[in-house]
Amino acid sequence: PGMTDMQDSLRALGPVIATFALLFAVLWFGMDALVDRRDNPNRDLSTGADGPQRIELEAGPGGHYRVPGRINDQRVSFLVDTGASHVAVPQGVAEELGLERGAEIRVVTANGTTTAYNTRIDRIAVRGIELRDARGSTNPSMGGDDTLPGMTFLGVLEFRQVGGRLILEQRSGS
């Protein structure tokens, strides 16, 4: 009699345990989505060529501006960095994009001087703003997936920071 009572009790707990497991899963994935939205508030911007020639970006953690874009018609994540002189692509991303590794160059980064490799990029686009035949580099020492558009791309734009937003506009004639 004791074993049957215990089995019945455990069987009765099954729906309660299942409910808690489902609740935990919903909270887990909901928090993950909130953290992702906080870290990259611009991730849902359209990257189509018919978008506007003006983009307003919301600052993420640490005041960084991330925006989805395209290199050679493949999706990338850009981290807007006015300190980068040209488009800097992490080596892993460059391999996924099929970028050719050119001549070795030395570049100065926030972490010091390192080796990178010249490359040419046929097309860079963020919404309706586009640049063709751009100078870039592939950088084996860059971690993560964020590509720096650098002044190669940003140089054809007017940009200003207002509050926690960065406004990018394509100059007329660019």
N, C-alpha and C positions, 0 to 999 in steps of 0.2 A: 504494500500500500504506500509506503514512503516514496519509492522511486516513481510511481505513477503520478503522485501529487507533484513531485518536482518537475517531471516532464511536462505536465499540464501547465505549471507555472511558467516554465521556459517558453512553451508554445504561446502562451498568452502574452509574453513580453515581445515576441517576434514583431508584431505591427508597431509597437512603441519604438523598438530599436530601428526598424526600417524608417520610421518617421524622422527620428533624430539624425540618421545617416543622410536622408534626403535634405533635411534642413541644413546640415553641415555643408553638404555639397553646394547648395544654392548660395549660402553665405560665402564659401570659399571662392567660387567663380565670380560672384558679385563684387567681392573685395578686389579680386584680381583685375576686373574690368575698371573699377574706380581708380586703382593705382596706375593702370595703363593710361587712363584718361588724364590723370594728374601729371604723369611724366611726359606725355606727349599730347597736349591739348589740341594740336593742329592736325592730328593723324587722319581725320576724316575729310580734309580738304580735297576737292576734286583735283585730279591731275590731268584732265583732258586739255587738248589744244584749244578748245573753244572757250576756255575760261577767261576771266577778266585779266586786264593788264595791270591790275592793282591787287595786292594781296595784303591782308592784315593778319598778322600772326600774334597769338597769345603766348606770353612767356610761360615756360614750364618751370620745374624746380631749378633753383639757382639762377633764375633769370635767363636760361637758355631757350633759344627758339629752334624748334624742330619742325620740319615740314616734309610731307611726302612729295616726291618728284620722280622724274624719269631721266635715266641716262641711256641713250641709244634705244629708246622705247621700252626699257625694262625698269620696273619700280625700284626706287631706292629711298632711303631716309636721309634727308639733308639736315645737318646741324649748322645753322647760319653762324659763320665765324669770319668777321672782317679782318682778323689777323692773318688769315691764310692768303697767300698771294695768288694761288691757282687752285684748281679743283684737286683735292686730295682724297684719294679713294683707298680705303683699307684693302690690303692684298687679297683677303678672302672674297670681298665684294667684287674687286677687279677681276678675279678669276671667274666668278659667276657671270659677270657681264661680258667676259671674253675680251677684255682690254689687253692690247699688246704691251709687253714690257719693253721699253726702249732703253736709252742710255742711262747709266747710273748717274745720279745727282746727289748732292748733299743738301739737306733741308734743315732749317732751324725750327723746332717745335717748342711747345710749352715744356716738354720734357728734355730738351737739349737738342743737339745736332745728331742727325741720323741719316741713313742711306735710303733713298727712294729711287724710283725709275720713271723717266718721262713717258708720257702716253698722249695720244690725241683722242679726243672724244667728239664723235660726229654730231651729237645733239644732246643738249641738257635742257630740260623743261620743268617748270613749276607752274602749274595751271596754264595760263595763256602766255606766260613769259618764257621765251625760248632763246637759246644761244646755239649756234652751229660752229663746228670746227674749233673746239676749245682746247687750250693747253691744260694738261692735268698731270698728275703723278700717281703711281701706285706705291703704297707705303706698307712694307711688311711689318713695321713696328706699331702701326695703328691697330688697336683692338676694336672690337665691336663692329656694328653695322652702319654707323653714321658716316656719311660722306660729307666733306666740307666743300661747299661750292666755291669758297674763296672769292677773291676780288676778280678773278677771271669772269665769273658770272655776275657777282654783285656790282662790278664796275660799270655794267651797262644799265644799272638801276639807280634810281634815287631812293634813298631809304632814310627813315627817321623813326625815332622811338618816342612814343607818346604814352605816358603812363606805363602800364605793363604790356603794351602792344608795339610791335614792329611793323611799320608800313613800308612795303616795297612797291615801287611803281616803275614801269619800263619808261625810259626816256623816249621822247618822241624822236623818230628817226633811227632808233636802235633795233 
